Amino acid sequence: MLTPAPADSTPAGERPVMIRMAGVEKYYGTYHALKAVNLDVHQGERIVICGPSGSGKSTLIRCINALEHHQGGEIVVDGTQVGKSSRGLDKVRAEVGMVFQSFNLFPHLTVLQNCTLAPRKVRGLPPKEAEAIAMKYLERVRIPEQANKYPGQLSGGQQQRVAIARALCMAPKVMLFDEPTSALDPEMVKEVLDTMISLAHDGMTMICVTHEMGFARQVADRVIFMDKGEIVEEGPPATFFANPKSERTRTFLGQILHH
């Protein structure tokens, strides 16, 4: 149960749908943040979402595990409808790992305690088993020696790798990344992206909001461009970068690739 599935050679489109968003609408007051968004994410698929600030990228992934509540349409994660019941929400959140821009580690807990808290409280694992799993994933993100330190004693890149390890300790079926490198110094970005690339090669279902286009080219099965709450364009990286169809996509890529 606690080992990521091996990479699957079956084309993504032929695998089961892990996340289905159908006609999803999200408002903040009168502001229309998501406009009839339709998106299917298949098991083991790696999606990168990009777009200008305020385009709805982070709102979209935060609706998947109901950190934001959508007002219209339907979101289904691994057969469970999001927003219909608190029990269903608990189930979804147990299966969907999330890594935030600002780490969101508990400062008063050690790295090991941060990683074992949810497996013990949510999965009901005994402390020793939770610690063994935590150490396995701290090894995986290459910082096992930091287990007994507090987040404030670590660099930003190390804290973000702890956040990834913490999410993995729950054996999620899906990992969501919300601009995981944007708060990091440039020299720390690579260590976090390398960790994410390693996960992608394991066959983890991933949705990543990022401006790291090199990562998108290397890892994504599909790149999605959003603007003004809508999915404007999507496609495999080779097509998306070499031959974008929309003028809005071309303008965005022109700005970000030559920045």
Kinemage of the C-alpha trace (Angstrom):
@kinemage 1
@onewidth
@group {chain A} dominant
@subgroup {mainchain}
@vectorlist {calphas} color= white
{ca met a 1} P 0.000 0.000 0.000
{ca leu a 2} L 2.796 2.412 0.812
{ca thr a 3} L 4.947 1.908 -2.283
{ca pro a 4} L 4.433 4.119 -5.360
{ca ala a 5} L 3.206 2.228 -8.410
{ca pro a 6} L 5.876 1.483 -11.014
{ca ala a 7} L 5.807 3.474 -14.209
{ca asp a 8} L 3.207 2.160 -16.654
{ca ser a 9} L 4.066 1.932 -20.347
{ca thr a 10} L 0.375 2.104 -21.332
{ca pro a 11} L -0.393 5.451 -23.026
{ca ala a 12} L -1.879 7.882 -20.486
{ca gly a 13} L -5.130 8.248 -22.419
{ca glu a 14} L -5.795 4.495 -22.185
{ca arg a 15} L -5.417 4.331 -18.393
{ca pro a 16} L -8.282 4.912 -15.920
{ca val a 17} L -9.295 8.510 -15.212
{ca met a 18} L -7.952 9.496 -11.785
{ca ile a 19} L -9.364 13.054 -11.728
{ca arg a 20} L -12.355 14.336 -13.674
{ca met a 21} L -13.337 18.013 -13.675
{ca ala a 22} L -16.535 18.740 -15.605
{ca gly a 23} L -17.866 22.269 -16.039
{ca val a 24} L -16.150 23.495 -12.867
{ca glu a 25} L -17.053 27.033 -11.815
{ca lys a 26} L -15.419 29.023 -9.033
{ca tyr a 27} L -16.269 32.531 -7.841
{ca tyr a 28} L -14.695 34.800 -5.246
{ca gly a 29} L -17.593 37.136 -4.672
{ca thr a 30} L -18.313 38.518 -8.133
{ca tyr a 31} L -14.898 37.523 -9.494
{ca his a 32} L -15.189 34.559 -11.861
{ca ala a 33} L -12.000 32.582 -11.104
{ca leu a 34} L -12.770 29.344 -12.996
{ca lys a 35} L -15.067 29.259 -16.036
{ca ala a 36} L -16.546 25.893 -17.019
{ca val a 37} L -13.248 24.036 -16.684
{ca asn a 38} L -13.167 20.513 -18.140
{ca leu a 39} L -10.147 18.333 -17.445
{ca asp a 40} L -9.504 14.583 -17.240
{ca val a 41} L -6.263 13.387 -15.662
{ca his a 42} L -5.437 9.721 -16.191
{ca gln a 43} L -3.658 7.448 -13.767
{ca gly a 44} L 0.101 8.028 -13.937
{ca glu a 45} L -0.288 11.113 -16.119
{ca arg a 46} L 1.938 14.127 -15.471
{ca ile a 47} L 0.311 17.480 -16.111
{ca val a 48} L 2.022 20.869 -15.966
{ca ile a 49} L -0.240 23.927 -15.740
{ca cys a 50} L 1.159 27.319 -16.674
{ca gly a 51} L -0.245 30.767 -17.297
{ca pro a 52} L -0.036 34.373 -16.142
{ca ser a 53} L -0.651 35.426 -12.555
{ca gly a 54} L -4.357 35.362 -11.720
{ca ser a 55} L -5.231 32.907 -14.492
{ca gly a 56} L -6.798 30.344 -12.125
{ca lys a 57} L -3.968 27.781 -12.035
{ca ser a 58} L -3.627 27.492 -8.255
{ca thr a 59} L -7.382 27.798 -7.753
{ca leu a 60} L -7.906 24.841 -10.079
{ca ile a 61} L -5.638 22.466 -8.170
{ca arg a 62} L -6.848 23.734 -4.790
{ca cys a 63} L -10.396 22.814 -5.815
{ca ile a 64} L -9.305 19.206 -6.403
{ca asn a 65} L -8.849 18.579 -2.668
{ca ala a 66} L -11.392 21.234 -1.616
{ca leu a 67} L -8.942 23.721 -0.158
{ca glu a 68} L -11.166 25.930 -2.307
{ca his a 69} L -14.830 25.022 -2.808
{ca his a 70} L -16.187 25.144 -6.337
{ca gln a 71} L -19.702 26.496 -6.911
{ca gly a 72} L -20.592 24.710 -10.127
{ca gly a 73} L -19.778 21.589 -12.072
{ca glu a 74} L -18.328 18.355 -10.759
{ca ile a 75} L -14.956 17.127 -9.510
{ca val a 76} L -14.407 13.383 -9.062
{ca val a 77} L -11.138 11.996 -7.643
{ca asp a 78} L -10.621 8.237 -7.978
{ca gly a 79} L -14.380 7.671 -7.969
{ca thr a 80} L -15.182 10.003 -5.049
{ca gln a 81} L -17.083 13.211 -5.730
{ca val a 82} L -15.485 16.250 -4.105
{ca gly a 83} L -17.769 18.447 -2.058
{ca lys a 84} L -20.683 16.065 -1.560
{ca ser a 85} L -19.860 14.894 1.978
{ca ser a 86} L -17.263 15.383 4.698
{ca arg a 87} L -16.518 11.661 4.593
{ca gly a 88} L -15.835 11.835 0.881
{ca leu a 89} L -13.622 14.870 1.438
{ca asp a 90} L -11.583 13.029 4.068
{ca lys a 91} L -11.127 10.156 1.627
{ca val a 92} L -9.987 12.478 -1.158
{ca arg a 93} L -7.558 14.364 1.071
{ca ala a 94} L -6.060 11.095 2.300
{ca glu a 95} L -5.326 10.095 -1.310
{ca val a 96} L -4.174 13.460 -2.673
{ca gly a 97} L -0.822 14.854 -1.545
{ca met a 98} L -0.183 18.582 -1.840
{ca val a 99} L 3.050 20.547 -1.844
{ca phe a 100} L 2.685 24.296 -1.388
{ca gln a 101} L 4.731 27.278 -2.452
{ca ser a 102} L 5.522 28.180 1.162
{ca phe a 103} L 6.315 24.674 2.518
{ca asn a 104} L 3.608 24.778 5.275
{ca leu a 105} L 5.664 22.669 7.690
{ca phe a 106} L 4.882 22.767 11.410
{ca pro a 107} L 7.744 24.847 12.861
{ca his a 108} L 7.450 23.349 16.374
{ca leu a 109} L 7.812 19.756 15.116
{ca thr a 110} L 10.991 18.079 13.908
{ca val a 111} L 11.296 16.936 10.304
{ca leu a 112} L 10.519 13.366 11.394
{ca gln a 113} L 7.499 14.482 13.433
{ca asn a 114} L 6.206 16.522 10.476
{ca cys a 115} L 6.406 13.399 8.314
{ca thr a 116} L 4.829 10.956 10.772
{ca leu a 117} L 1.920 13.095 11.986
{ca ala a 118} L -0.588 12.359 9.201
{ca pro a 119} L 0.224 8.642 8.782
{ca arg a 120} L -0.359 8.185 12.519
{ca lys a 121} L -3.458 10.386 12.846
{ca val a 122} L -5.150 9.694 9.505
{ca arg a 123} L -3.905 6.235 8.488
{ca gly a 124} L -3.671 4.983 12.083
{ca leu a 125} L -0.150 3.628 11.694
{ca pro a 126} L 1.844 2.697 14.818
{ca pro a 127} L 4.660 5.191 15.605
{ca lys a 128} L 7.482 2.807 14.656
{ca glu a 129} L 5.928 1.965 11.287
{ca ala a 130} L 5.231 5.646 10.573
{ca glu a 131} L 8.850 6.505 11.428
{ca ala a 132} L 10.202 3.748 9.161
{ca ile a 133} L 8.095 5.050 6.273
{ca ala a 134} L 9.166 8.643 7.012
{ca met a 135} L 12.841 7.708 6.979
{ca lys a 136} L 12.337 5.832 3.706
{ca tyr a 137} L 10.992 8.967 2.051
{ca leu a 138} L 13.531 11.293 3.679
{ca glu a 139} L 16.161 9.003 2.121
{ca arg a 140} L 14.237 9.296 -1.125
{ca val a 141} L 14.493 13.100 -1.111
{ca arg a 142} L 18.126 12.827 0.046
{ca ile a 143} L 17.915 14.454 3.484
{ca pro a 144} L 17.658 11.607 6.061
{ca glu a 145} L 20.340 13.290 8.175
{ca gln a 146} L 17.965 16.218 8.818
{ca ala a 147} L 15.305 14.040 10.499
{ca asn a 148} L 15.756 15.441 14.004
{ca lys a 149} L 16.151 19.079 13.014
{ca tyr a 150} L 13.375 21.675 12.994
{ca pro a 151} L 12.231 23.321 9.743
{ca gly a 152} L 13.779 26.649 10.765
{ca gln a 153} L 17.206 24.999 10.760
{ca leu a 154} L 16.935 23.977 7.097
{ca ser a 155} L 17.386 25.820 3.807
{ca gly a 156} L 14.340 26.560 1.673
{ca gly a 157} L 15.207 23.764 -0.727
{ca gln a 158} L 15.557 21.303 2.142
{ca gln a 159} L 12.232 22.423 3.637
{ca gln a 160} L 10.481 21.885 0.316
{ca arg a 161} L 11.983 18.395 0.029
{ca val a 162} L 10.686 17.662 3.543
{ca ala a 163} L 7.250 18.848 2.365
{ca ile a 164} L 7.438 16.408 -0.564
{ca ala a 165} L 8.530 13.562 1.743
{ca arg a 166} L 5.696 14.404 4.149
{ca ala a 167} L 3.144 14.161 1.334
{ca leu a 168} L 4.616 10.846 0.118
{ca cys a 169} L 4.362 9.334 3.607
{ca met a 170} L 0.587 9.188 3.083
{ca ala a 171} L 1.069 6.993 -0.020
{ca pro a 172} L -1.071 9.338 -2.124
{ca lys a 173} L -2.514 8.331 -5.467
{ca val a 174} L -2.093 11.890 -6.763
{ca met a 175} L 0.432 14.637 -6.018
{ca leu a 176} L -0.449 18.300 -6.506
{ca phe a 177} L 2.343 20.893 -6.633
{ca asp a 178} L 1.426 24.580 -6.340
{ca glu a 179} L 4.425 26.555 -7.652
{ca pro a 180} L 6.789 24.484 -5.482
{ca thr a 181} L 9.945 26.341 -6.518
{ca ser a 182} L 8.745 29.952 -6.693
{ca ala a 183} L 9.757 30.797 -3.098
{ca leu a 184} L 13.243 29.301 -3.475
{ca asp a 185} L 16.592 30.861 -4.258
{ca pro a 186} L 17.702 29.925 -7.787
{ca glu a 187} L 20.427 27.530 -6.600
{ca met a 188} L 17.848 25.558 -4.590
{ca val a 189} L 15.370 25.133 -7.433
{ca lys a 190} L 17.260 22.272 -9.089
{ca glu a 191} L 17.314 20.061 -5.991
{ca val a 192} L 13.520 20.275 -5.679
{ca leu a 193} L 12.907 19.765 -9.406
{ca asp a 194} L 15.253 16.752 -9.385
{ca thr a 195} L 13.148 15.223 -6.602
{ca met a 196} L 9.970 15.825 -8.600
{ca ile a 197} L 11.514 14.359 -11.768
{ca ser a 198} L 12.399 11.235 -9.799
{ca leu a 199} L 8.776 10.928 -8.648
{ca ala a 200} L 7.523 11.379 -12.192
{ca his a 201} L 9.705 8.512 -13.355
{ca asp a 202} L 8.026 6.280 -10.742
{ca gly a 203} L 4.663 6.756 -12.438
{ca met a 204} L 3.101 9.065 -9.832
{ca thr a 205} L -0.009 10.924 -11.058
{ca met a 206} L 1.075 14.563 -10.831
{ca ile a 207} L -0.388 17.993 -11.486
{ca cys a 208} L 2.147 20.773 -11.165
{ca val a 209} L 1.520 24.504 -11.397
{ca thr a 210} L 4.876 25.985 -12.357
{ca his a 211} L 6.754 28.401 -14.595
{ca glu a 212} L 9.674 25.955 -14.868
{ca met a 213} L 9.326 25.237 -18.570
{ca gly a 214} L 12.423 23.025 -18.655
{ca phe a 215} L 10.693 20.764 -16.145
{ca ala a 216} L 7.555 20.795 -18.307
{ca arg a 217} L 9.523 19.753 -21.392
{ca gln a 218} L 11.302 16.957 -19.521
{ca val a 219} L 8.471 15.495 -17.431
{ca ala a 220} L 5.001 16.475 -18.643
{ca asp a 221} L 2.738 14.234 -20.669
{ca arg a 222} L 0.587 17.324 -21.233
{ca val a 223} L 1.123 21.040 -20.745
{ca ile a 224} L -1.953 23.157 -20.059
{ca phe a 225} L -2.067 26.926 -20.544
{ca met a 226} L -4.677 28.848 -18.540
{ca asp a 227} L -5.745 32.467 -18.817
{ca lys a 228} L -8.644 34.341 -17.190
{ca gly a 229} L -10.050 31.206 -15.554
{ca glu a 230} L -10.135 29.106 -18.705
{ca ile a 231} L -8.050 26.348 -20.249
{ca val a 232} L -6.910 28.049 -23.439
{ca glu a 233} L -4.689 25.324 -24.856
{ca glu a 234} L -3.234 21.941 -23.979
{ca gly a 235} L -1.007 19.407 -25.650
{ca pro a 236} L 2.140 17.315 -25.388
{ca pro a 237} L 5.261 19.419 -24.695
{ca ala a 238} L 6.738 18.986 -28.177
{ca thr a 239} L 3.605 20.417 -29.807
{ca phe a 240} L 2.813 22.935 -27.087
{ca phe a 241} L 6.217 24.648 -27.202
{ca ala a 242} L 7.006 24.294 -30.904
{ca asn a 243} L 3.605 25.064 -32.390
{ca pro a 244} L 1.173 26.766 -29.975
{ca lys a 245} L -2.188 27.369 -31.639
{ca ser a 246} L -3.478 30.288 -29.562
{ca glu a 247} L -2.132 33.815 -29.806
{ca arg a 248} L -2.479 34.103 -26.022
{ca thr a 249} L -0.281 31.028 -25.590
{ca arg a 250} L 2.311 32.345 -28.053
{ca thr a 251} L 2.476 35.685 -26.239
{ca phe a 252} L 2.875 34.008 -22.839
{ca leu a 253} L 5.591 31.642 -24.052
{ca gly a 254} L 7.391 34.507 -25.773
{ca gln a 255} L 7.539 36.366 -22.469
{ca ile a 256} L 8.474 33.469 -20.233
{ca leu a 257} L 10.978 31.684 -22.485
{ca his a 258} L 12.937 34.846 -23.224
{ca his a 259} L 12.754 36.257 -19.682
